[in-house]
Amino acid sequence: MTRRVRLAFLGTPWIECDGVPAQLDTRKAVALLAYLAVGDGPASRESLVTLLWSRYGRAGGHAALRRTLSTIRSALGRDVLATERENVGLSAAEGLWVDILHFRQLTARSAAHAHGERGVCRDCLPILEEAARLLRGELLAGFTLKDSLDFDDWQFYATEKIRTQAAHLLDRLVTGKAALGEYGAAIGYALQRLGLDRLDEAAHASLMRLHAWDGNPAAARQQFNELRDLLATELDSDPQEETIRLAENISQGLLPRPPGLVPADGGSARLLAPATFATVLIMRAEALQTRTTEVIRKYHGRVAESSGTGFLAVFDDGRYVESNPELAVRAGLELRSVERNLRGAVATGGQADRLVPLARLLAERAPAGSLLSDELTYHLTREAFLFHSARPGRIGAFLVGGVAPVSRKSRGSANTLTEMVGREEETAKLSRAFEKAVTGKGQVVVITGEARCCSRLPH
């Protein structure tokens, strides 16, 4: 008889089997299930060993993987996993329910409407509300592994990606509920949205508008005061002029127009920013070089604003989504090498317009000739560049010292590469191709497969 298994990772990990909490003997089992749930399909055994047991060596890592798979089957039943000789994945068994997969199915149903993922219609709302109920907290809240830096890196990046998707979903729900005049419900979702990032000024402004539309200007003023105090305490800065003007208009009874809904089969939607990563680069100097635009384009960015003493560049090309932070830092370093008095900052997050205030603040406080990065940019590029901790005021920031001598792309411990497990044949082929290239016989090598292994082979 098939067991009923529920895997929930959008918050504190929760695993049930036939309605009873399941106890797995090892945290690596929870990590493995979470990785398979977040992924787009089965993972190779080699990539799982690299992710969770890289310090064990090839034989020891595969033995640990086999033991962990046995532990999962013993606790949850044999039907929960689909295993092959080379790959491991979650099964399609009828009794298996996974919150992340259900979340994706719901958002895909909404995006299938004619307005796509950037609009919201009346038919979207029950779908989006069901998806929002799955968001108990951030991915794997409170869960860590002590001996797997690769898993830590994956968890950090996956958490940011899901947080961005959750923010986009909640923004759409706020818009939809406000369009129906259900301001109490909209405020609830807006508070949930603010909980994802207390420093998101746009989320505070959204709550201010909702309180005003709900006939409670005092609550709107209180929300503005909370934002102002938070920015002063955490970032030592003031709200943007647009937010200050919104607070003044609300106090004078000049309310912005509420949003509207669109039909499920089309029409003009109130557009929301897409759920993608973006990186912002801001540089300042007494006089900018004429090569600025050329350098930004070289690294696949675009200049969004420019003046005689500074510019704002955005790196959000979907073709380079995982490389945009590194490309932005490289652009900043190249420009700094040309103009020594240039100073600037790089910030990464879900939507470019919400990154600008933080990037501006860091750029203003960067010493002459220096480049600062925010914490997320540091985490995503720390293996490609040399960083030094810097705290301008109370902001978590890092000074970019230059390009790392050997770019290792964050694999292994802080100073060593982990052993490449099970790639002897591929490594030998690459070595032979390189030797031929050295003798003058040109070689083109195409490497395909899991990103983790493929990105490590050339190193």
Backbone torsions as a table, in degrees:
resi	resn	phi	psi	omega
1	MET	NA	132.7	-178.9
2	THR	-71.1	133.0	177.7
3	ARG	-80.9	154.2	174.8
4	ARG	-96.2	113.5	-175.2
5	VAL	-118.8	132.9	176.9
6	ARG	-121.6	125.0	178.0
7	LEU	-115.1	119.1	-178.7
8	ALA	-124.9	120.6	-178.1
9	PHE	-123.6	-2.7	178.6
10	LEU	-84.8	73.3	-172.8
11	GLY	135.3	-158.4	174.9
12	THR	-61.1	130.3	-178.3
13	PRO	-54.1	132.3	-179.5
14	TRP	-137.8	121.8	-177.3
15	ILE	-126.0	127.2	179.9
16	GLU	-123.3	147.7	173.5
17	CYS	-134.2	115.4	-177.5
18	ASP	55.6	41.6	175.2
19	GLY	79.7	2.7	-178.5
20	VAL	-116.9	135.3	177.8
21	PRO	-56.0	131.0	-178.5
22	ALA	-96.0	139.4	179.1
23	GLN	-108.3	114.7	176.1
24	LEU	-95.3	138.9	-172.6
25	ASP	-70.9	-17.7	-176.1
26	THR	-137.3	143.6	178.2
27	ARG	-67.8	-25.9	178.3
28	LYS	-63.3	-29.1	177.2
29	ALA	-65.9	-42.6	176.9
30	VAL	-63.5	-44.5	179.7
31	ALA	-61.0	-41.5	-179.8
32	LEU	-63.6	-46.5	179.1
33	LEU	-62.4	-40.5	179.3
34	ALA	-64.5	-42.2	-179.7
35	TYR	-62.8	-42.4	178.8
36	LEU	-67.4	-34.1	-179.9
37	ALA	-69.5	-40.6	-177.7
38	VAL	-74.7	-32.4	-177.7
39	GLY	-66.1	166.7	-178.0
40	ASP	-87.9	0.3	-178.9
41	GLY	173.2	-166.9	179.7
42	PRO	-59.6	152.7	177.1
43	ALA	-115.3	148.0	178.6
44	SER	-71.9	151.4	177.0
45	ARG	-60.8	-35.7	-180.0
46	GLU	-62.4	-43.9	-178.7
47	SER	-67.1	-34.2	178.4
48	LEU	-68.4	-39.6	176.6
49	VAL	-63.4	-43.1	178.4
50	THR	-62.0	-38.4	-177.2
51	LEU	-70.1	-43.8	-168.3
52	LEU	-113.2	-22.5	-174.9
53	TRP	-135.4	37.3	-175.7
54	SER	-62.8	-25.9	-177.7
55	ARG	-81.6	-6.0	-175.8
56	TYR	-88.0	-10.2	-171.0
57	GLY	80.3	170.6	-173.6
58	ARG	-64.9	-52.7	-176.9
59	ALA	-64.0	-46.6	-179.8
60	GLY	-64.7	-37.9	179.2
61	GLY	-65.0	-43.8	178.9
62	HIS	-67.5	-34.9	176.5
63	ALA	-64.9	-42.2	178.3
64	ALA	-63.6	-39.1	178.0
65	LEU	-63.1	-44.0	179.6
66	ARG	-62.1	-41.8	178.6
67	ARG	-63.2	-40.5	-178.8
68	THR	-67.5	-40.6	176.7
69	LEU	-62.3	-38.6	177.6
70	SER	-64.9	-39.9	177.9
71	THR	-60.8	-43.5	-179.3
72	ILE	-64.6	-44.4	-180.0
73	ARG	-64.0	-38.9	180.0
74	SER	-64.2	-38.0	-176.4
75	ALA	-83.7	-33.6	-170.5
76	LEU	-118.7	-7.2	-178.1
77	GLY	100.4	156.3	-175.9
78	ARG	-71.7	-20.8	-175.0
79	ASP	-77.5	-9.9	-174.3
80	VAL	-74.1	-25.5	-177.8
81	LEU	-115.4	147.0	171.7
82	ALA	-113.8	106.1	-175.2
83	THR	-113.3	140.3	173.4
84	GLU	-126.7	-179.3	-178.0
85	ARG	-61.6	-38.9	-175.2
86	GLU	-105.6	-23.9	-170.3
87	ASN	-124.5	157.8	175.1
88	VAL	-135.8	136.3	177.7
89	GLY	-152.0	173.1	172.0
90	LEU	-78.2	144.4	-177.2
91	SER	-81.2	170.7	175.9
92	ALA	-100.2	26.0	-177.7
93	ALA	-60.2	142.8	-176.7
94	GLU	-61.4	-31.3	-176.2
95	GLY	-84.0	0.9	-177.5
96	LEU	-98.4	126.0	176.6
97	TRP	-124.3	130.4	-178.9
98	VAL	-127.4	125.0	-173.5
99	ASP	-61.5	-39.4	-178.2
100	ILE	-64.8	-42.4	178.8
101	LEU	-65.6	-40.2	178.6
102	HIS	-65.9	-40.1	177.0
103	PHE	-58.0	-45.8	-180.0
104	ARG	-65.5	-39.8	179.6
105	GLN	-62.7	-40.9	-179.3
106	LEU	-67.0	-46.6	-179.8
107	THR	-65.6	-33.3	177.3
108	ALA	-67.4	-37.4	177.0
109	ARG	-61.9	-42.0	178.5
110	SER	-66.9	-42.2	-179.0
111	ALA	-67.4	-18.8	-179.8
112	ALA	-72.7	-13.8	175.6
113	HIS	-65.4	162.4	-173.7
114	ALA	-60.2	-29.3	-178.6
115	HIS	-77.2	-10.3	179.1
116	GLY	72.8	-163.7	-175.7
117	GLU	-81.1	-3.5	-176.6
118	ARG	-97.9	-3.9	179.9
119	GLY	-123.3	-177.1	179.2
120	VAL	-149.1	135.3	178.3
121	CYS	-127.5	174.9	-178.0
122	ARG	-61.5	-36.5	-179.4
123	ASP	-69.8	-21.0	179.8
124	CYS	-70.2	-33.5	-165.3
125	LEU	-58.4	-49.1	178.4
126	PRO	-63.0	-31.9	178.4
127	ILE	-67.6	-47.4	-178.9
128	LEU	-67.6	-34.6	178.2
129	GLU	-65.2	-40.0	177.3
130	GLU	-63.7	-40.0	178.2
131	ALA	-65.6	-39.0	-178.9
132	ALA	-64.7	-32.1	179.4
133	ARG	-67.3	-19.0	178.0
134	LEU	-77.3	-16.2	-174.4
135	LEU	-85.5	84.3	179.9
136	ARG	-82.3	-14.9	-177.4
137	GLY	167.7	-170.0	179.6
138	GLU	-74.5	163.0	-177.9
139	LEU	-55.1	126.9	177.0
140	LEU	52.5	44.8	-177.5
141	ALA	-54.7	127.0	178.1
142	GLY	78.1	3.0	-176.8
143	PHE	-102.5	131.7	175.9
144	THR	-143.9	160.8	171.1
145	LEU	-116.1	139.6	-175.4
146	LYS	-80.7	-26.3	-168.0
147	ASP	-123.9	29.3	-178.7
148	SER	-141.6	91.8	178.3
149	LEU	-66.8	-33.5	178.0
150	ASP	-61.6	-43.3	178.2
151	PHE	-65.4	-38.9	177.3
152	ASP	-58.3	-44.9	179.4
153	ASP	-62.6	-45.8	179.2
154	TRP	-60.8	-45.3	-177.9
155	GLN	-62.4	-40.7	-179.8
156	PHE	-61.6	-49.6	-177.0
157	TYR	-67.6	-43.0	179.9
158	ALA	-63.3	-37.8	178.4
159	THR	-62.8	-44.5	179.2
160	GLU	-63.1	-40.3	-179.4
161	LYS	-64.7	-45.1	179.9
162	ILE	-69.4	-35.7	176.5
163	ARG	-60.5	-40.7	177.8
164	THR	-64.3	-43.2	178.4
165	GLN	-63.9	-40.4	178.9
166	ALA	-64.6	-41.6	179.1
167	ALA	-61.4	-43.1	179.5
168	HIS	-62.4	-43.4	179.2
169	LEU	-62.9	-45.8	-178.1
170	LEU	-67.4	-35.2	175.3
171	ASP	-59.9	-42.0	179.4
172	ARG	-66.5	-39.1	177.8
173	LEU	-64.6	-41.7	177.9
174	VAL	-59.6	-45.3	179.5
175	THR	-61.4	-46.3	-177.9
176	GLY	-64.4	-45.5	-179.9
177	LYS	-67.0	-37.7	177.8
178	ALA	-65.8	-37.5	179.8
179	ALA	-63.9	-29.8	178.0
180	LEU	-86.4	-2.2	-177.4
181	GLY	77.7	12.1	178.0
182	GLU	-89.4	71.9	-170.7
183	TYR	-71.2	-30.1	177.2
184	GLY	-62.2	-46.1	178.0
185	ALA	-65.8	-40.6	179.2
186	ALA	-61.5	-39.7	178.9
187	ILE	-64.4	-38.8	177.9
188	GLY	-60.8	-44.5	178.4
189	TYR	-70.0	-33.9	178.0
190	ALA	-66.4	-36.2	176.1
191	LEU	-67.0	-39.5	176.1
192	GLN	-62.8	-39.1	177.6
193	ARG	-64.1	-43.8	179.7
194	LEU	-63.8	-31.1	179.1
195	GLY	-63.9	-19.7	177.1
196	LEU	-72.4	-28.7	-179.1
197	ASP	-160.5	99.9	-176.4
198	ARG	-65.3	-19.3	-178.5
199	LEU	-93.5	6.1	180.0
200	ASP	-77.4	104.5	-175.9
201	GLU	-65.0	-35.7	179.2
202	ALA	-62.2	-35.2	178.8
203	ALA	-68.4	-38.6	175.0
204	HIS	-63.7	-43.1	180.0
205	ALA	-63.2	-37.3	177.2
206	SER	-61.2	-42.9	177.3
207	LEU	-64.7	-37.3	177.4
208	MET	-60.5	-45.4	179.3
209	ARG	-64.0	-42.1	-179.4
210	LEU	-62.4	-44.1	178.1
211	HIS	-61.5	-39.4	179.8
212	ALA	-65.7	-45.7	178.0
213	TRP	-63.1	-29.5	-179.9
214	ASP	-81.3	4.2	178.4
215	GLY	77.9	27.9	-177.8
216	ASN	-130.7	71.8	-179.4
217	PRO	-63.6	-25.5	178.7
218	ALA	-65.2	-39.5	177.6
219	ALA	-67.4	-34.8	176.5
220	ALA	-64.2	-42.8	177.8
221	ARG	-64.7	-39.6	178.1
222	GLN	-63.0	-38.9	178.2
223	GLN	-64.7	-40.0	177.5
224	PHE	-65.0	-42.0	178.8
225	ASN	-63.1	-38.8	177.9
226	GLU	-62.6	-43.1	178.2
227	LEU	-62.6	-46.2	-178.3
228	ARG	-61.1	-43.7	180.0
229	ASP	-67.9	-38.1	-179.3
230	LEU	-65.6	-44.4	179.4
231	LEU	-65.0	-38.7	179.5
232	ALA	-65.7	-38.8	-177.0
233	THR	-76.4	-46.1	-172.9
234	GLU	-87.4	-36.6	-174.5
235	LEU	-118.8	-4.7	-178.2
236	ASP	53.8	47.5	-178.5
237	SER	-141.6	176.4	179.7
238	ASP	-111.3	161.1	174.3
239	PRO	-61.5	159.0	176.9
240	GLN	-67.4	157.0	-179.6
241	GLU	-57.7	-37.7	-179.6
242	GLU	-62.3	-39.2	179.3
243	THR	-71.0	-39.6	177.1
244	ILE	-62.2	-42.1	179.3
245	ARG	-65.3	-37.8	176.6
246	LEU	-61.0	-44.3	179.4
247	ALA	-62.4	-40.8	179.1
248	GLU	-65.4	-41.8	179.8
249	ASN	-64.7	-40.2	179.3
250	ILE	-64.1	-40.8	179.8
251	SER	-65.1	-24.3	179.6
252	GLN	-96.0	3.5	179.6
253	GLY	79.5	13.0	179.4
254	LEU	-94.8	87.6	-172.5
255	LEU	-90.2	141.5	173.4
256	PRO	-66.8	159.2	-178.5
257	ARG	-75.8	132.0	178.0
258	PRO	-63.2	156.6	178.8
259	PRO	-73.0	168.7	177.8
260	GLY	-123.9	162.1	176.3
261	LEU	-93.6	165.8	175.0
262	VAL	-125.1	159.2	176.3
263	PRO	-65.5	154.0	178.8
264	ALA	-65.5	-23.4	-176.6
265	ASP	-96.3	12.6	175.1
266	GLY	140.2	-165.5	-177.5
267	GLY	106.1	178.0	-179.0
268	SER	-90.0	122.6	-176.4
269	ALA	-98.1	156.4	168.1
270	ARG	-76.8	111.7	-171.0
271	LEU	-79.1	142.6	175.6
272	LEU	-119.2	152.7	179.9
273	ALA	-62.8	140.0	179.1
274	PRO	-67.1	154.1	-177.1
275	ALA	-83.7	78.7	178.3
276	THR	-133.9	160.9	173.9
277	PHE	-77.8	146.3	172.7
278	ALA	-139.2	154.4	175.2
279	THR	-126.8	136.0	-178.8
280	VAL	-113.6	134.7	176.3
281	LEU	-121.0	124.6	176.4
282	ILE	-121.6	129.1	179.4
283	MET	-128.0	144.7	180.0
284	ARG	-132.4	145.3	177.0
285	ALA	-163.5	165.3	178.2
286	GLU	-64.9	-35.6	177.6
287	ALA	-149.8	127.8	-177.0
288	LEU	-85.1	149.5	175.0
289	GLN	-75.2	153.1	-179.9
290	THR	-72.6	-13.3	-178.0
291	ARG	-81.7	0.7	-173.8
292	THR	-54.5	-55.0	-177.5
293	THR	-61.4	-39.4	-179.9
294	GLU	-60.9	-45.0	-179.2
295	VAL	-67.1	-43.2	-179.7
296	ILE	-60.9	-44.2	178.9
297	ARG	-65.6	-34.4	178.5
298	LYS	-56.1	-35.6	-178.7
299	TYR	-101.6	23.3	171.6
300	HIS	65.4	31.2	174.0
301	GLY	-106.9	-178.9	177.0
302	ARG	-141.0	142.1	178.5
303	VAL	-83.5	115.7	-178.6
304	ALA	-90.3	-34.1	178.4
305	GLU	-140.8	147.5	-180.0
306	SER	-154.2	143.9	174.7
307	SER	-144.8	-176.7	-179.1
308	GLY	-69.5	-16.2	-175.3
309	THR	-123.5	8.2	179.8
310	GLY	179.4	170.2	177.7
311	PHE	-153.9	160.5	175.2
312	LEU	-122.0	122.2	178.4
313	ALA	-117.5	144.1	-179.3
314	VAL	-119.7	133.7	177.5
315	PHE	-117.1	95.8	-177.0
316	ASP	-139.3	24.1	178.2
317	ASP	-65.7	121.2	-176.9
318	GLY	-61.3	-21.5	178.8
319	ARG	-70.4	-21.3	-174.9
320	TYR	-124.0	34.3	-170.4
321	VAL	-55.7	-39.2	-178.9
322	GLU	-81.7	-17.3	-177.1
323	SER	-101.5	-8.9	-175.5
324	ASN	-55.4	-43.4	178.3
325	PRO	-60.0	-44.2	179.8
326	GLU	-65.5	-40.3	179.3
327	LEU	-62.5	-39.6	179.5
328	ALA	-65.1	-43.3	179.1
329	VAL	-64.3	-41.9	179.3
330	ARG	-63.3	-39.3	176.8
331	ALA	-62.3	-43.9	178.8
332	GLY	-62.9	-40.8	179.0
333	LEU	-66.3	-39.1	179.5
334	GLU	-66.3	-41.8	178.3
335	LEU	-66.0	-38.0	179.0
336	ARG	-64.9	-33.4	179.9
337	SER	-67.6	-25.8	179.4
338	VAL	-83.9	-40.4	-178.0
339	GLU	-123.2	101.3	-172.3
340	ARG	-65.2	-26.3	-179.1
341	ASN	-83.6	-3.0	179.4
342	LEU	-68.8	137.3	176.5
343	ARG	-134.5	150.1	-176.9
344	GLY	-168.6	-171.0	-176.4
345	ALA	-153.1	153.3	177.9
346	VAL	-125.1	134.8	177.3
347	ALA	-137.8	142.6	-177.4
348	THR	-125.6	144.7	178.8
349	GLY	-178.2	-159.7	-173.6
350	GLY	-79.7	-39.7	-176.1
351	GLN	-135.4	133.0	-172.0
352	ALA	-60.2	-42.2	-175.5
353	ASP	-64.7	-25.2	-180.0
354	ARG	-86.4	-10.2	177.7
355	LEU	-88.1	-22.0	-171.6
356	VAL	-58.5	-45.9	-178.9
357	PRO	-58.1	-43.4	179.6
358	LEU	-65.4	-44.1	-180.0
359	ALA	-63.3	-40.5	178.2
360	ARG	-62.0	-44.1	-178.2
361	LEU	-63.6	-44.0	178.7
362	LEU	-64.1	-40.3	-179.6
363	ALA	-64.1	-38.5	179.6
364	GLU	-64.7	-31.2	-175.5
365	ARG	-98.7	-2.2	178.1
366	ALA	-71.8	134.8	175.8
367	PRO	-62.4	156.7	178.9
368	ALA	-56.2	134.7	178.2
369	GLY	77.5	15.8	-177.2
370	SER	-122.3	161.7	177.6
371	LEU	-129.3	123.2	179.1
372	LEU	-104.8	151.1	174.4
373	SER	-126.3	152.5	173.6
374	ASP	-80.1	178.7	-172.4
375	GLU	-67.3	-39.5	-177.9
376	LEU	-67.7	-41.9	176.9
377	THR	-59.5	-42.5	178.0
378	TYR	-58.3	-47.7	-177.9
379	HIS	-63.3	-37.6	-176.1
380	LEU	-79.5	-17.3	-174.7
381	THR	-128.3	11.8	-170.4
382	ARG	-67.2	-17.5	177.4
383	GLU	-88.8	-11.8	-179.4
384	ALA	-96.6	-19.4	-175.3
385	PHE	-134.3	162.9	173.9
386	LEU	-91.5	127.5	-177.7
387	PHE	-123.3	151.3	172.5
388	HIS	-131.7	138.6	-179.7
389	SER	-64.5	138.4	177.0
390	ALA	-145.1	139.1	-179.8
391	ARG	-130.9	84.2	174.9
392	PRO	-72.2	106.0	-171.5
393	GLY	74.2	-129.0	179.3
394	ARG	-110.7	20.6	-177.1
395	ILE	-89.7	134.7	172.8
396	GLY	-75.5	113.4	-177.3
397	ALA	-145.4	163.2	-177.5
398	PHE	-135.4	135.9	178.2
399	LEU	-85.3	126.1	179.5
400	VAL	-83.7	114.3	-177.4
401	GLY	-86.6	-20.9	-178.5
402	GLY	148.9	-174.8	179.6
403	VAL	-77.7	137.4	179.1
404	ALA	-64.9	143.5	179.8
405	PRO	-55.2	-40.1	177.7
406	VAL	-132.0	113.7	179.8
407	SER	-78.9	113.7	-173.7
408	ARG	-105.2	-4.4	176.9
409	LYS	55.2	40.5	168.5
410	SER	56.5	59.2	175.7
411	ARG	-128.3	122.5	176.6
412	GLY	95.3	-162.0	-179.2
413	SER	-76.6	179.4	-171.9
414	ALA	-62.3	-26.6	-173.9
415	ASN	-126.9	2.0	-178.4
416	THR	-138.2	150.3	172.4
417	LEU	-82.0	140.3	174.8
418	THR	-75.2	159.5	-178.5
419	GLU	-64.5	135.4	174.2
420	MET	-76.1	115.5	-172.5
421	VAL	-95.0	124.0	171.0
422	GLY	71.3	26.6	-179.0
423	ARG	-123.0	30.3	-177.1
424	GLU	-62.4	-43.1	-178.0
425	GLU	-64.5	-44.6	180.0
426	GLU	-65.4	-40.7	178.8
427	THR	-62.2	-40.9	179.1
428	ALA	-63.9	-41.6	178.7
429	LYS	-63.0	-41.7	178.1
430	LEU	-63.4	-41.4	179.9
431	SER	-62.3	-42.2	179.1
432	ARG	-64.9	-40.7	178.8
433	ALA	-64.0	-39.5	179.1
434	PHE	-65.5	-42.5	179.7
435	GLU	-61.6	-39.0	177.1
436	LYS	-66.0	-39.6	-179.8
437	ALA	-63.5	-37.5	179.5
438	VAL	-63.1	-33.8	-179.1
439	THR	-81.8	0.4	177.0
440	GLY	104.1	-0.3	178.1
441	LYS	-95.0	104.7	-174.4
442	GLY	-59.3	143.9	-177.3
443	GLN	-134.2	137.4	171.3
444	VAL	-120.2	123.9	-178.1
445	VAL	-120.4	127.4	176.8
446	VAL	-107.0	126.4	-179.7
447	ILE	-113.9	123.4	178.6
448	THR	-126.8	155.5	180.0
449	GLY	138.6	-160.2	-179.6
450	GLU	-64.1	139.5	-175.5
451	ALA	-58.1	-37.0	-176.4
452	ARG	-61.8	-48.6	-177.4
453	CYS	-74.1	-42.6	-176.3
454	CYS	-63.7	-39.5	-178.5
455	SER	-71.8	-20.2	-178.9
456	ARG	-88.4	-29.0	-174.6
457	LEU	-55.9	-45.8	-178.9
458	PRO	-65.0	-19.5	-178.8
459	HIS	-82.1	NA	NA
